[in-house]
Amino acid sequence: MPASPEARKGTWIPKWSIGFGLERIGHLTIRFPRIVGIVALLFTVLCAWQLPRISVDGDLMRVFADSGVHFDRYKKLTDTFGTFEDDAYVLVSSPRLTDPAVIEKLRELAFDLELSDYALGTMTPFTLRKPSGDGGTVPAVPENMSSPEEVAAVLTDLRENDPIMRNLILGDLSGVVMIMFPDVTKSKAPGGMKDMIASLRALVAQYNSNDIQVELTGPPIWSTELLESTISDQAIFSIVGFAIGAIISLLTLRSFWGAVLATFTPAIAVIWVIGSVMLIFGSFSFLTNIVVTLVLVVAFAESMYFTFTWLRLWNDGLEATEAIDEAVKRVLPAAALTSLTTMVSFATLIVTQGRGIEEFGWSGVLGVAMAYLTFATVMPLTMKLAVRLGYKPPRRMSIAVTAPIPAARFLTRRFSRVLGVVGIAIALLLLIPHFILEPRFSFEDFLPKNSEALETAKGIDSGVGGVAPIYIRVPLADNDPNLTDADFERVRKAHEVVEAVVGKGKVISGASMFNYSNAGFTREEIFDAVGPFMKRRFVTDDGSQALVTAFLPTIMDSVELKNIVDKLDGDLVTAGIEGAEVAGYRLMTTFASTDIINSIRSSLMFAIVCNIFLIGLAFRSWRLGLVSVVPNLLPILGTELYLYLSGSGLQLTSVIALTIAFGIAVDDTIHFLATYVRQREAGRNNADAVDLGLERVGPALVATTLIICAGTAVVMFSSIPPVALFGTLTVITLFVALIGDLVVLPSLLIAGGRFFRPIGGSSK
């Protein structure tokens, strides 16, 4: 077949490199294929060697570390009084709780819990002791009670008169709560948390029966559920996402071996990314886990662009290997620029609050870089090997990717001005929900759907205090571990302030055991009765600080929680308790999430400005930078409209999805503009260049969007709500981006007429 006129002209050499020279990596691959092939093979082996080491860290503290003042408060709290996010809660329910045989069975469970290898201490009705009249202590729940009435009387008395028991015994006497405080030296060791949870589950399983139901909950169980779901998601997303990409490639290219070629490079990209993340970070988090799927679909997209260009050049008459070389020179500059813009979007997250978000940003930058390197090296080498083995290209692409193009050409030719004005008007109107949207955080969102531990936590909330309490750290003056009268009064005043805000009976502190002091016991006797470990939950060993604990429901609206904290901060100052700080695990995650969301949102605006500037700089045209604003703002603003109408608000993964999806959406714009500029430099007028841009790039835009949306749609089925929302928003963003690049961008270029005449040095 003779070469087409365009093919006979030879390689299109731009006046400048829109890829800022990064395309030279592909040129080196063409020039030194064996050397590059050996290096790529060795690096693939190194990364593949890391695959058996894949691990996922489900600790949310990794996400919120270094996120701001509330993380600092929580860290100071845990440094002073020990960790709280590892406390394990055991809810024991029984319709025959007051049966003496049942209560003794629960006593055995309490002691087994205390004797656990992972327990540093426990808080249960059975391990608690109270002062006796002879200067000693007696069990709060006496042993060997003889009747249900006696048991009921003891439990009722404890619930009504002991401030600790009030938050451990359900009001209808149908259940009790036991709390285990883990030994962090064991639970924080590699695999320690997983082993601890397994040990606890094995222990409580021994006590489950028709009469007794034992359930686990608390932050460590939530983290374990998150970890297990994340590991499952990673495997499913990688396998199913790859399979979907391969199927769409097969349907698009209408060739089995063509699909194999299009999917081989993305598979290598995933291996490179996983290996690199493991080498640098040592493990994945539930956020960095998303990077694998994103890199997979981005690599699929670039692979399709390259494959479409190569096959078109081949069918136009170039020799197979010559067509590969030409495709490298034509596609790689745009691919380099798209990689840079996506990396910029990820890079804006690096300067955001929170170590986990920073890791996600670095992982994204690394992942996109790895994807580009595989595209510039593995892709052309694989194609050349296929040609040597006798691969023949298909004569035409699937109608599924070419069908939208004639419609787009008709609309943009016939209604360019109308569509351009409508696109701008819609973008302006969509700024309204953009400014109305507010950050939202719910701790429930971070837990897998149908979480048993969450349901157990709700059960505890309905009966007693809560699984995620807040704490007030109160500085003391006299450094007496048994509290001087002045310090006791300070703690009592703080206790009353907190109780006035959160509710009577929902607060415990060193000043709350007034019933024992009223009975004539000294504070020293009272603290001796609770034991040294529990005493440290009220006052430090050096008597420099006291702790007031307030029990709140596990599931609480972030606005309501913030109002409570703001009121506590103000009331404590008004009461003259200077230096008191409100902190807590759930409080820290709520405030830190809001701060991180606002920071990422600002980073997104910065990423948009940077990428528009980068496009203008790459093409040496502020006009092209300007025209890319609307089609790339529409996907972001349209997705924010969905968030507003659905009531989802701006969540942590929402703004991450918008940032990353914007980076990917810009890719299509760049590939279209690169083709448009090439046609203008070839002497074609503005309208014809747009038409040829749609004809040449349009099918690839459709195919890549289908692959990315289909691959990312897998994420929508994640058991973790934020991850599922991430998938939904990404699909919406990219679908709107496709419309923007097939309809809005061409319409603006054609409607611009004279404004775009200087592009490519043409006066047409």
Beta strands, then each sheet from edge to edge (+ up, - down):
strand 1: 56-57
strand 2: 88-93
strand 3: 119-123
strand 4: 129-131
strand 5: 137-139
strand 6: 175-182
strand 7: 213-217
strand 8: 284-285
strand 9: 470-475
strand 10: 507-508
strand 11: 545-550
strand 12: 581-583
sheet 1: 1+ 8+
sheet 2: 3+ 6- 2+ 7-
sheet 3: 4+ 5-
sheet 4: 10+ 11- 9+ 12-
end
